[in-house]
Amino acid sequence: MRLLRFIGVAVAGLSLLMLWSVAPAAAHAQLIGSTPEADEVLDAAPSEIELEFNEVLIETGSTMLLIDSEGENRVAGDAVLDGRFVRADVAPDLPDGSYEIRWRVVSADGHPINGRIPFSIGAPGDPVPDEPADGGDEDEGSMTMPIVLVAGGVVVVGVVGWLVLGGRRR
């Protein structure tokens, strides 16, 4: 019975340590810069768009689109991740008008984040529609992983407590 109690206390202690260590993971990547910048009015079309984040990103699940006022994606090819940066070439000969960079990246802690950066070339034109023309859906990210970790930790602590206290009843 002493061994069972020791194991129970050790598992409870490790579970609490695991729950305590989840808190630093809540600090997700943050956008710290973009080219073009939000609401910037450019004289000419850019050849590339770029986003800069405060931490290295995970390639899986990361995307970047450049949506025009018709709802069409004007990125030429795929976005490229390079550490803290995401870059994409822009289709040539973009006309004057309103555009929106729509991005989704995955933090080093596995949490997806996303956002939108509006800008225009020349005079702003028609507003950019909320949905891309292909009807694509933008994932808003989730808190699933932290919730699962906390719930799992609570279950483990509960089971260990039950084993330890149940061992005292005789």
C-alpha positions, 0 to 999 in steps of 0.5 A, a space after each residue: 500500500 505504501 508503494 501505491 500511495 507513493 505512485 499516487 502522490 508522484 502522479 498527482 505531483 507530475 499532473 499538477 506540474 503539467 497543468 502549471 506548465 500549460 500556462 506559458 504555451 498560451 503566448 501565441 505568435 503575434 503579427 509584428 509587421 507587414 508589407 504592405 502595412 494595414 490601410 496603406 495606399 500604394 502608388 504601384 502594385 507590390 511584387 511580393 507581400 510579407 508578414 513578420 511574426 514574433 516567433 518561428 512558425 510551423 509550416 503545416 496549416 499556414 496560408 496567405 491569400 491576397 483577395 481583390 474586390 472581386 473576391 479572387 486570390 491574386 497570390 501567384 503560387 504558394 506562400 513560403 514560410 521562412 522562420 518568422 516570415 511568410 512571403 508570397 509573390 503577387 500576380 503581375 499587373 494588379 489593377 488599382 483598387 482595394 485588396 486584403 491579405 488574409 493569413 493563417 499561421 500556426 504558432 510554435 505551440 501548435 495554435 493557429 492564428 489568423 488575420 486580415 490586412 487591408 490596403 489599396 493600390 492607387 485610389 481605394 476601389 470597391 470593398 473586398 468581400 468577406 468570403 473569397 470567390 471560391 467560397 473558402 472558409 477561414 478557420 478562426 483557430 481554437 482553444 481545443 488543445 489547452 482545454 483537452 490538456 486541462 481536462 485530462 489533468 483534472 481527470 488524472 488528479 481525480 483518479 489519483 486522489 480517488 486511489 490514494 483516498 480509497 486506499 485509506 478505507 479499510 
